Amino acid sequence: MKILIVAILFFVNFLAFSQAKVWVRFGDEALEEGDNYSASKFYLKAFAEDSTYEALVFKLGLSFKGYHNYKKALVYFKRIEKSPELKLVHPTYQFHIAEIYKNIGDYDKSVLFFKNYTRNNGVNTRSFEYLKAKNELKNYDKVQLLLQDTVDVEIKNLGFEINTGAAEYYPVWLSDSTILYSALKTNKISNEGVVEDENYLIRIYSGILKDSIWQSDEVIDSKKSTINKSYTDGCIDNNELGVFYFSKENSEGNYQIVKTKFTAIEGKSQSGTQLKMDSIVSVVFSHDDYLYSYRNPFVINVNNKKYMLFASDRRGGRGKMDLWYSEFKRGVWGTPKNLGNKVNSPGNEVGPNYNLQTFKFHFASDWHYNLGGFDVFEAIGFWKRPTSVINKGIPINSRANDLYYAPRGFFKGMFTSARAGTTTDKDAVCCNDLYSFAYPVPQPPKIDTTILASKEEVLLRLQKMVEEYHVTLYFHNDRPNPNNWDTITPLTYLESYEGYLDSMPTYYIENSLGLHGEDSVKGCKHIQDFFDDYVHKGVEDLRVFLDELIKELDSGSKIQLSVKGYASPLAKSNYNVNLTLRRINSLENYLERHPSGRFGNYLNGTAKNGGLLKIVKIPFGENRSDTVVSDDYYNTRHSVYSKEASLERKIEIINLTLIEDLGPKMNYEINLDSAITSYDLGVLDTNEFSWRFNLVNRSDSLLKIVGIDPGCHCLKPKRKSLKIESKEIEPLDIDFDLKGYSGKLGRKIELTLANGEKRILILYMELKLQID
């Protein structure tokens, strides 16, 4: 009898174990497809059939964590912590616990588990989890700084009329009251919340703003519906009417970028108009595109060029999903280029967005210093080659996923988030909702309108002078003072101009050499036209311009004159920078020694009427020279004497503006978006003084300066650290004690931001004093 009972119990247990394996298989399939909620339900069924099935503990932890049910996920990962056997089988459990604590906002416990994980002898030091843990430890202090500050921005959930218990994400603006967005919706779901819909697909929907409420309008479908394939993540090409790029699932389960065209037809939608897709055409980058996923296309048109930004796990990347760009040339999209390691990481970077109004590039990352999951970041510098990234801060970012940032103009926009308050029909916030953000619109300060009117009139006159005369002065090759690395010259521009005229016969010879008859005459006329239309005209423009400028200075105006220099590419770039400084200095010398004798007092600040003239030098060197100009040293006909080369050797007066009356010394602005700012303080008649610099934060988040290194004991900043709110200015006063110095000086001040980045201020000055 005993034997029979044992046999029956064994058979029952065998059946239970077999059924458990079936549920586990279902769970594994759901987990692989990213349906963590369904996976957790299947694993729980398996666990109910066989509670001794230890392999389920880790899978249950993963599935609960995957749909953000962190409370239950912790229960199962903690079970592993109590089992020596399971700890050996699943050494990454501490990594997952650390991530869970971070996602619930317990950053101190999170760091503790990340540390324990990295110290575990069984850990693979080349694994993603290990690298991620080390990165989290490195960025802990930055995250603490993020937690201390919030940005002044209003965040709102778009509401239940558009957000459901499923996933809504990736907003695309069509107008101020119309968007497209992606959503994963189902028509069939079990009582337990498991999706039973055979076509559980992502689709693109339209949403409209009606009576101040965002509402879902219609699904955007193709004429021939793409059965059993998802499509998502769209963008409008603003240069091609109705052209729409998006990502479509392929037979491999990956996503490819495709292109269609919208047709607007009358329909039963709330707006009265329905959008229908025309035929769908694939965007091809390479022959093996189908092996990888291409998501989040974003098309921009800049400088008559078209680019597409996108996220992909294609080969050659730096991590999982990287950001790439491709240029559209001759009717095809070019080979994608990676945006580099300042943006891309071993983790995921997604959702690129470039705002053509603010010139800001945003994206989301789950790797860079963040509050949990994905955070929204702003890339600093030129979008093709960013120099650093900045976290957008609280409340744009939260401890949940925040991504797909889509600004509309300067102060408002939408993004996607799974933060607390997100609509869900499950036992945890598992999915994404659409949110709006709105920054406060800056209010103009109250100004005395009588003073404003007077200043406005002067500014208008100054601007008109720049535009009307557009003073541009030209130079012979490597003049003034050839073969010289000095940044100043004893010559005035008029003296340099006269030397230029002396070389005209050589220009005629070089431009007619080897030519005969009519061609020779044309060559001479070509260069004669250059001297008439540019060189001689520049001197005449300067004379009339200075007649108008002296009138403004005589009225007591304080004026800043900006001069930009260029050079042809024959010499090395750093040499050309000094050359352009000499050329600008020749204009300074001309003003100081002007025949009227009236500019000197304005330049040195001794004019009795309070008028002041300050010259700002912008030496561009070869960096901005025309690329068609020859840099062949031995081909002087083209690199020196051609009209094309001659047009590049110039200086331009590019701006006139008023200097506000800020006391004996000017206030200079330091734009913290720029890595290096340089100023010429001019000629100083004292070696002890104070100078104020205004630090400008043009970003959308608070900036902290945690260190100021003046580089020498002769400079003493009056502040060691400071905070600068978004769109605000903070003054930095520096005391100068330059006893023992004379002549031309240069000083470097280094500012250290809280995220470790540096900002450099370079100051040039000249002390006309005897050494004490």
Disulfide bonds with the S-S distance in Angstrom:
Cys712-Cys714 2.17
